[in-house]
Amino acid sequence: MAISKIKAAIRSNERLLSKKGVDEETKQAANRKLQGLTYSLNKAKEDELSRKMSTRYHKIKFIEKRKLVRLIKSKKNSPEKLLELRLKLNYIIHHPAHLKYISVLNKPSNDADVQARQSRLDHLKEKMEDGSISSTPETNVFNKKSNTTKGSNGGTSTSKRDDDSDDDDADKADDADDADDADNHSNLSNDDFFE
């Protein structure tokens, strides 16, 4: 439900609760509905903020992921450097959508951002060590093994190679249909009904 509709429903319930002469059962029902609507309003606001932040930081996160994957794939890295790069890549992948994104490749301008980023990195390092998140995140980023991709509207599309194989199957089916049609024509011409 849209935020404006939720707010309108909240105002309506508040007006009902402020009326005099309303029985207790109706007030309790309106109160429960009001609590549910305020929860829905808070959830809708969080979702809108997440959508806004995701849109705002999508480009920079994409570019930083690409840079880190290239650095990880280069053969010049020591094991310590490789761990640091993988940690930074996990930072980008697992960054909460509703929070401001603080770049891992550039130095933040203020101390609060430095501390927030460092605490997030420390938390992710612990998760990598205990195995709750991948210690090789580059294998999942920009992975081209899947032939279907999910679009922004929820639809799926297949790769060109799959479409070609589907076309081959369709051509074989069309050829079989043509052969059946030829048999039907010869049967019709031999049929006594049309004479």
N, C-alpha and C positions, 0 to 999 in steps of 0.2 A: 504494500500500500504506500502511496506517496506521502511524503512528510506533511504536506498541506492538508490532506484528507485525515491523517492521524490527528493533527492538531485540531481540526474541526470537530472530530469525534470526541476529543478530550474536552474541548469547550462545551460541547453539548452535554456530556456527562457531568461536568462541573455545574452547569446551569441546573440540571436535574437535581443534583445534590443540594444546591442552595435554595431550592423551592421549599416553601412551608407546606405542611400537610401531606407530605409523601410518606407512605407507610415504610416501616423498617425493612421489610423484605426487599422492596424496590431499591432502597438506599444501599443495602448490602450488595445487591447485584450490580448496581451502578458503580459502587466502590471497587468491586472486583474487576469490573470491566475497565475502570479508570487505571487501575494498577497494570493491567495487561496492555493497555494503550500506551502508558508511559514507558513500559519496557520496549514495546514495538517502536516507539519514537526514538528512544536511545539507540536501539539496534539499527534503525534506518539512518540515523545521523552517523553512526560509526561506519556503516557500509558506504555512505556517500563520501566520507572522509577518506576511506581506504581507496575508493575508486579515483578520487581526486589526486591522492598522493601517488598511486600507481601510474596514472597518466603523466604526472609531472616528472617523475624520476625514471620512467621507462627507458628513455634514450641513454641517459648517463649510465644506468645499470647495464644496459646491453653493451655499450662500448667498453666499460670496465671488464665485463665478463669476457669479451673477445680478447682484450689485452692480456688478461690473466691466463686464459687458456693457451694463448700463443707462448707466453712466458713459461708455462708449465711444460708444454710440449718441446721447448728448446732443450737441447742436451747439455747445456752449460751449467745446470743448477746443482748445487750441493744438496744433500738430504735436508739440511736445516732450512735452506732457502725454498726448497720444494714444499716443505711443510707449511712455511709462512704463506706461500702463494696459494696453497690449497685452503688454508684457513681464511684468507681474504676472499677467495671464490665462494666458500661456504657462507661467509658474511653477506655477500651480495644475494646469493640464492635464498637464504633463510631470513632475510631482513623483513620484519613485520610491515605489512602494507600500510598500516595506519600511522606509522611513525615517519618523521623526516629522515630522509636518507643522507647519511654522512659518508662522503667518498672515502674509500680505502686507499686510493692511489694518490690523493692530494692531501696536504696538511690542512686540517680545519682551522678556521680563523679565530675561534675562541676556545677557551679552556673547557667549557662545559661540553662542547662537541667532542673534544679530545677524550675526555673522561667517559662520555657516553659510548663512544666508539670502542674504546679500550675495554670497558666492562662487557660490552657485547662480544668482542673478540675473545675475551677470557672465557666467557660462558660457552661460546661455540667450540673453543679448544677442549674444554672439559667434555662436551658432547661428542667430539670427534674421538677423544681418547677412550670413552666408555662404549663407543660403537653405536650410539643412538642416531648419529648422522654419518653420512658417507665420508670416509677419509680420502677418497679419490673422486671428488665431485666433477672433475673435468670429463669423466666418462659419460655423464648424464646431460651435460650442457651441449647444446647444438648437435644432439645425436640425430643422425639421419637414417637410422635403421628403420624407423616406422614409416610405412607408406601412406598412412592416413594422418591428416592434420585437422585439428579442430579449429573452426573459424570463430570469429568474434560473435557471430549470430547463432552459434551452437551447431551449425551444420558441419559436415565433414567433406573433405575432398581427397581424392586419391592421386598418387603420382602418375606421371605420363606412362610409365612402364605398365602399370596395372590397367590403365585405360586401353592400351594397345592389346593386352591379352584378352580383355573383355570384348574388344572389337573382333578379334580372331574367333572367339566363341560365338559371337553374334553372326559372323560371316558363315561359319559352319552350320549354324541353325538355319540361316536363310537358304543355303544350298540344299539342305534337307527338305525345307518347305517347298522349294522350287521343284525338286524331284517328286514330291507328293502331289503337287499341282499338275505336273505332266501326267502322272498316273491317273489322276482324276479326270483330266480332259479325255484321255484315251478311253476310259470307262464310260464317260458321258456320250462319246460319239458312238459307242457300241450299244448304248442303251436303246431299247425299243420305245421308250416313252416319248422321245422327241420325233418320231416318225409319223 
